[in-house]
Amino acid sequence: MRAVVQRVQWAEVTVDEQVTGQISKGYLVLLASSDQDTEEDLKYMVEKTIHLRIFEDAEGKMNLSIKDVGGSILVVSQFTLYGDARKGRRPSFIKAGRPEKAEPLYHQYISMLREYNVPVETGIFGAQMAVKLLNDGPVTILLDSTKVF
């Protein structure tokens, strides 16, 4: 699984001009999976997301997690995180998970985050979405369950 985690002051996602998810202080998580992802990949990504310390403490150091600051998470599916643009001019998405496998993982990720009593809002899997955000910092972290970065 792959994720782009952006620390935000606020974020929202709309589908057909209707807001489907909206948060104030927290994370905007763009999430993708591959067909090779397992339950272990899912658990790794949830743990990383919840325990990632990218909020500043009283000394200005990134030392606080989403739970520490009482933040929220907006999760948006984004298969293009598996786009490979190393060859040619058009990215290949061959490593992106097929919807029948990716959608259940997306919903499991959301459910597992909620088990930590963190407010979680979402987009709609597979929909054409518009995402608005105010990146805080800016702070943007890349996560990959295979630990390639």
C-alpha positions as CSV (number, residue, x, y, z in Angstrom):
1,M,0.0,0.0,0.0
2,R,1.0,3.6,-0.6
3,A,-0.1,6.8,1.0
4,V,0.6,10.5,0.8
5,V,0.0,12.0,4.2
6,Q,-0.4,15.8,4.2
7,R,-0.7,17.7,7.4
8,V,-3.5,20.1,6.9
9,Q,-5.3,23.0,8.6
10,W,-8.4,21.9,6.7
11,A,-9.4,19.6,3.8
12,E,-12.5,18.6,1.9
13,V,-13.5,16.3,-0.9
14,T,-16.5,16.7,-3.2
15,V,-18.2,14.4,-5.6
16,D,-20.6,15.9,-8.1
17,E,-20.3,19.2,-6.2
18,Q,-21.5,17.6,-3.0
19,V,-19.1,17.5,0.0
20,T,-18.5,13.8,1.0
21,G,-15.8,14.5,3.6
22,Q,-14.5,17.5,5.4
23,I,-12.0,18.0,8.3
24,S,-10.3,20.8,10.1
25,K,-6.8,20.2,11.6
26,G,-5.4,16.8,10.8
27,Y,-4.3,14.6,7.8
28,L,-5.4,14.3,4.3
29,V,-4.4,10.8,3.3
30,L,-4.3,9.8,-0.4
31,L,-4.3,6.0,-0.3
32,A,-3.6,3.3,-3.0
33,S,-3.1,-0.4,-2.9
34,S,-1.7,-3.0,-5.2
35,D,-2.9,-6.6,-5.9
36,Q,0.0,-7.9,-3.8
37,D,-1.1,-6.1,-0.6
38,T,-1.8,-8.3,2.4
39,E,-3.4,-7.9,5.9
40,E,0.2,-7.1,7.1
41,D,0.5,-4.2,4.7
42,L,-2.8,-2.9,5.8
43,K,-1.9,-3.1,9.5
44,Y,1.5,-1.4,8.8
45,M,-0.2,1.5,7.0
46,V,-2.8,2.0,9.8
47,E,-0.1,1.9,12.5
48,K,2.1,4.4,10.6
49,T,-0.7,6.8,10.0
50,I,-1.9,6.8,13.6
51,H,1.5,7.0,15.2
52,L,3.2,9.3,12.8
53,R,4.6,12.3,14.7
54,I,4.4,15.2,12.4
55,F,2.7,17.8,14.6
56,E,4.8,20.3,16.5
57,D,5.2,20.2,20.3
58,A,5.7,23.2,22.6
59,E,9.4,23.4,21.5
60,G,8.5,23.4,17.8
61,K,9.7,19.9,17.1
62,M,7.6,17.4,15.1
63,N,6.9,15.1,18.1
64,L,3.1,14.8,18.3
65,S,0.7,12.3,16.6
66,I,-2.8,12.8,15.2
67,K,-4.2,11.5,18.5
68,D,-2.0,13.8,20.6
69,V,-3.4,16.9,18.9
70,G,-7.1,15.7,18.6
71,G,-7.0,15.9,14.8
72,S,-9.1,14.3,12.1
73,I,-8.2,12.3,9.0
74,L,-9.7,12.6,5.5
75,V,-9.0,9.5,3.4
76,V,-9.2,9.7,-0.4
77,S,-8.6,6.7,-2.7
78,Q,-6.0,7.5,-5.3
79,F,-4.8,4.6,-7.5
80,T,-2.5,6.9,-9.4
81,L,0.0,6.6,-6.6
82,Y,1.1,3.4,-8.3
83,G,1.6,5.2,-11.6
84,D,5.0,4.4,-13.1
85,A,6.2,7.2,-15.4
86,R,9.8,6.1,-15.8
87,K,9.3,5.0,-19.5
88,G,7.6,7.0,-22.1
89,R,5.2,9.9,-21.5
90,R,2.1,8.2,-20.3
91,P,2.2,6.5,-16.8
92,S,1.6,2.8,-16.5
93,F,-0.9,1.8,-13.8
94,I,-0.2,-2.0,-14.0
95,K,0.9,-2.2,-10.3
96,A,-2.3,-0.5,-9.1
97,G,-4.8,-2.7,-7.3
98,R,-7.8,-3.8,-9.2
99,P,-11.0,-2.3,-7.8
100,E,-12.4,-5.6,-6.5
101,K,-9.4,-6.0,-4.2
102,A,-8.5,-2.3,-3.6
103,E,-12.0,-1.1,-2.5
104,P,-12.2,-3.6,0.4
105,L,-8.7,-2.6,1.6
106,Y,-9.7,1.1,1.4
107,H,-12.7,0.4,3.6
108,Q,-10.7,-1.8,6.0
109,Y,-8.1,1.0,6.4
110,I,-10.8,3.5,7.3
111,S,-12.4,1.1,9.8
112,M,-9.1,0.3,11.4
113,L,-8.3,4.0,11.8
114,R,-11.7,4.6,13.4
115,E,-10.9,1.9,16.0
116,Y,-8.4,4.4,17.4
117,N,-11.2,6.9,18.1
118,V,-9.9,9.3,15.6
119,P,-12.6,11.1,13.5
120,V,-12.3,9.9,9.9
121,E,-14.0,11.4,6.8
122,T,-13.8,9.9,3.3
123,G,-14.2,10.4,-0.4
124,I,-16.0,7.9,-2.5
125,F,-13.9,5.0,-3.8
126,G,-13.5,5.2,-7.6
127,A,-15.4,8.5,-8.0
128,Q,-14.2,11.5,-9.8
129,M,-13.4,13.7,-6.8
130,A,-12.3,17.3,-6.2
131,V,-10.0,17.7,-3.2
132,K,-9.3,21.1,-1.5
133,L,-6.9,21.6,1.3
134,L,-4.7,24.0,3.1
135,N,-1.4,22.2,3.7
136,D,0.1,23.1,7.0
137,G,3.9,23.6,6.9
138,P,3.8,22.3,4.2
139,V,4.3,18.9,5.6
140,T,3.9,15.9,3.2
141,I,5.1,12.4,4.0
142,L,5.2,9.4,1.7
143,L,4.4,5.9,3.1
144,D,4.8,2.6,1.4
145,S,4.2,-0.8,3.1
146,T,7.0,-2.4,1.2
147,K,9.3,0.3,2.6
148,V,10.7,1.4,-0.8
149,F,10.7,4.9,0.6
